[in-house]
Amino acid sequence: MAETAHYRVPGMTCDHCVNAVKAELSALAGVARVDVDLGTKVVGVTGERLDDAALRAAIELAGYEALR
């Protein structure tokens, strides 16, 4: 069953930021979809057996802080 995790990523300011975050998250096992709202700086990750620590680490690897 799919689940969705949401994170605030206050450091995102442009499409490059969005693409970097999407690329890192999409590479994780179990991630089916990544939605980013640049206006609200919220990232939604949908998939199965999502690992909060892995999702946060992927966002940090892209260069941004992930807040819940």
N, C-alpha and C positions, 0 to 999 in steps of 0.2 A: 504494500500500500504506500502510495506517495505521501510525502510530508513536505512542508515548506518551512524554512528557517529564514528569519529576517534579521538584517544587521544595518545599523547606521554606520556610514562611512563618511565622516565629515570632511576628510581631505580631498574627496573627489571634486574636481572643478571643471572638467572638460571631457570631450569624447575620448581622448587618449586615456584618461583615467578609467573611464567606463570600460573601454576595450581591454585594458590591462587586468582589471578585476575580473571581467567575464572570462578571459582566457585562462587565468589561474584556477578559477572555480570550476570551469567546464572540464578541465583536465582531471578532476577528482573522480574516483570511482563512485558510482551511485548517483551522480548529479545528472539530471535529465534536462533541467532548464535553469537559466539564470536571467532574472529580470532586474534592471537597474533604473531607478528614477533619479536622474541627476538633480532635478529640482528639489527633492526632499532628501537626497543623498541616502536613499534606502535601497539595499540590495536584497532581493528575494531569491532564495535557492530552493528549487524543487527537485526531489528525487527520493530514492529509497535508502534506508539505513544511513542517513546523513550523520557525519561525525562533527560535532560542534568544534572541537579542537582543530580538526583538519581544515574546516571551512575558515576559521579565524586565521590559521597559519597561511592559507592560500591568499587571503586578502592582505595579510602582512607581507607576504612574499612579493605581492604586486606593488608594495610600497605604501600601504595605507593601514590605518588603525580601524579595527572592527569593534563596534559597540553593540551591545544587545539591548 
